[in-house]
Amino acid sequence: MKKNWKQHQVVLLSLALSVILVTTRMIFTGTMGYIFLIWNLFLAWIPYFMSILLRYNNSDSKFIHYGLIISWLIFFPNAPYIITDLYHLKLRPPVPLWYDTVLLFWCAWIGFSLGFLSLWNVEHYLRNKLKGKWVNIVISLFIVLGAFGIYAGRYLRWNSWYVVTNPGDIAKDVKFIVLNPEDNLRTWGVTLIFSILMLACYFMIKKMKQAMIES
């Protein structure tokens, strides 16, 4: 844990900068505009925190391990989900468009980064449990599920806690999507595009890190 303290510091400083940008905008306009970004960043931080608990968990209890993985997976889509907040970008006087562009881009980048860092921790955990090729398969599956979670959050308006509070409604939505693919082309399209984006980014960043280490 101590070895990764610098990483945690960077995460905290990045989150702090996001809060400063949102707070500055609120003070300048006298409104609560974009305050939802702070809440979304908090939700994005949860899977990162859960992944740390998983990676450094010393318990022998499979119940705890499975519980942490499931909890992480439920909250994981909240991290990359923030990129869809770019939908809100438009001119909102008196705030310059460039300021809101920087604000939304920064928060989206932090969300993606928290998601990838949490994936990194989960992958590190899995490499102690599974063979190499299976680790990549499982991580890829998690990313695809995360991409579907982005769609569900943006268009179906699911929240992570609906898994506990409204499992029946989630089951109905999933059943309809699976049994009626021709009526849910947007579902498959959004899931596919975000899956490709996140898979490409995640494995590209890994390759770049490996190349830097080797050089």
WOBEL-V962859 format. One record per residue. N is the residue number from 1. PHI is phi in radians with two decimals (none if undefined). OMEGA is omega in whole degrees, 0 to 359 (* if undefined). NEAR is the number of other C-alpha atoms within 12 Angstrom. Layout:
[[N/PHI/OMEGA/NEAR] [N/PHI/OMEGA/NEAR]]
//
This chain:
[[1/none/182/14] [2/-1.12/181/10] [3/-1.12/183/9] [4/-1.78/182/15] [5/-1.08/179/12] [6/-1.09/177/12] [7/-1.09/179/20] [8/-1.11/179/21] [9/-1.10/179/14] [10/-1.07/179/17] [11/-1.07/182/30] [12/-1.14/179/21] [13/-1.14/179/15] [14/-1.14/177/24] [15/-1.13/179/32] [16/-1.10/179/20] [17/-1.10/178/21] [18/-1.07/179/34] [19/-1.09/179/28] [20/-1.10/180/21] [21/-1.10/180/28] [22/-1.18/181/33] [23/-1.11/178/23] [24/-1.04/179/22] [25/-1.12/180/29] [26/-1.13/180/22] [27/-1.17/182/17] [28/-1.15/184/18] [29/-1.64/184/17] [30/1.25/180/15] [31/-2.19/180/17] [32/-1.72/182/16] [33/-0.97/178/26] [34/1.17/177/34] [35/-1.15/178/26] [36/-1.06/179/21] [37/-1.12/179/39] [38/-1.13/178/31] [39/-1.14/180/21] [40/-1.12/177/37] [41/-1.20/176/44] [42/-1.09/178/29] [43/-1.12/178/32] [44/-1.22/180/42] [45/-1.29/183/37] [46/-1.02/179/30] [47/-1.09/176/41] [48/-1.10/179/43] [49/-1.11/180/31] [50/-1.11/180/34] [51/-1.19/176/38] [52/-1.15/177/33] [53/-1.05/180/26] [54/-1.18/185/37] [55/-1.13/185/31] [56/-1.85/178/22] [57/-1.34/181/22] [58/-1.81/182/13] [59/-1.26/176/14] [60/-1.59/183/11] [61/-1.36/176/12] [62/-1.14/179/14] [63/-1.04/179/13] [64/-1.17/181/18] [65/-1.09/180/26] [66/-1.13/179/22] [67/-1.09/179/18] [68/-1.19/179/30] [69/-1.12/181/34] [70/-1.13/179/22] [71/-1.09/178/27] [72/-1.07/183/36] [73/-1.12/180/38] [74/-1.12/183/36] [75/-1.61/184/41] [76/-0.93/182/48] [77/-1.05/180/48] [78/-1.09/182/48] [79/-1.28/179/46] [80/-1.24/180/49] [81/-0.96/186/44] [82/-1.07/178/42] [83/-1.09/179/37] [84/-1.29/176/31] [85/-1.20/174/32] [86/-1.10/175/23] [87/-1.01/185/15] [88/-1.42/185/20] [89/-1.25/172/22] [90/-2.87/181/17] [91/-1.16/180/13] [92/-2.28/180/18] [93/-0.95/9/15] [94/-1.60/181/18] [95/-1.37/178/25] [96/-1.08/180/17] [97/-1.06/181/17] [98/-1.11/181/16] [99/-1.19/179/23] [100/-1.15/177/32] [101/-1.10/179/25] [102/-1.10/182/21] [103/-1.05/182/36] [104/-1.19/179/36] [105/-1.12/181/25] [106/-1.08/180/29] [107/-1.14/177/43] [108/-1.12/178/33] [109/-1.11/179/30] [110/-1.12/177/39] [111/-1.06/178/42] [112/-1.07/182/41] [113/-1.10/178/35] [114/-1.10/178/43] [115/-1.11/181/44] [116/-1.22/177/37] [117/-1.12/178/35] [118/-1.18/175/42] [119/-1.07/179/46] [120/-1.05/179/29] [121/-1.14/179/31] [122/-1.15/178/42] [123/-1.10/178/35] [124/-1.04/178/23] [125/-1.12/184/29] [126/-1.16/182/26] [127/-1.18/174/20] [128/-1.56/183/16] [129/-2.08/186/17] [130/-2.21/175/17] [131/-1.29/187/15] [132/-0.87/184/16] [133/-1.14/180/14] [134/-1.24/178/16] [135/-1.10/179/22] [136/-1.10/179/24] [137/-1.14/181/18] [138/-1.14/179/24] [139/-1.09/178/33] [140/-1.10/178/26] [141/-1.10/178/22] [142/-1.05/180/33] [143/-1.15/179/41] [144/-1.10/177/30] [145/-1.10/176/32] [146/-1.12/178/40] [147/-1.12/176/40] [148/-1.12/178/37] [149/-1.08/177/40] [150/-1.10/178/42] [151/-1.06/183/36] [152/-1.08/180/30] [153/-1.23/184/33] [154/-1.37/188/26] [155/-1.79/179/19] [156/-1.61/179/22] [157/1.05/173/18] [158/-1.27/167/29] [159/-1.99/183/28] [160/-0.99/184/33] [161/-1.32/176/18] [162/-1.12/177/20] [163/-1.01/180/19] [164/-1.71/187/15] [165/-1.50/182/12] [166/-2.39/182/15] [167/-1.10/180/16] [168/-1.12/180/13] [169/-1.15/178/18] [170/-1.12/180/24] [171/-1.06/179/17] [172/-1.12/180/15] [173/-1.11/181/22] [174/-1.12/179/23] [175/-1.06/180/14] [176/-1.15/180/16] [177/-1.13/182/22] [178/-1.23/184/16] [179/-1.46/181/13] [180/-2.29/184/16] [181/-1.07/182/16] [182/-1.20/178/13] [183/-1.64/184/13] [184/-2.31/182/21] [185/-1.12/178/15] [186/-1.12/178/21] [187/-1.01/182/30] [188/-1.20/180/26] [189/-1.14/179/19] [190/-1.10/180/27] [191/-1.08/181/31] [192/-1.14/183/23] [193/-1.09/180/21] [194/-1.22/176/31] [195/-1.10/180/31] [196/-1.09/181/23] [197/-1.05/184/22] [198/-1.24/177/36] [199/-1.08/181/31] [200/-1.10/181/19] [201/-1.13/185/23] [202/-1.12/183/31] [203/-1.29/175/23] [204/-1.19/179/16] [205/-1.10/178/20] [206/-1.09/180/20] [207/-1.14/179/14] [208/-1.13/178/15] [209/-1.11/180/13] [210/-1.12/180/12] [211/-1.13/179/11] [212/-1.15/179/10] [213/-1.14/182/9] [214/-1.20/181/8] [215/-1.44/*/7]]
//
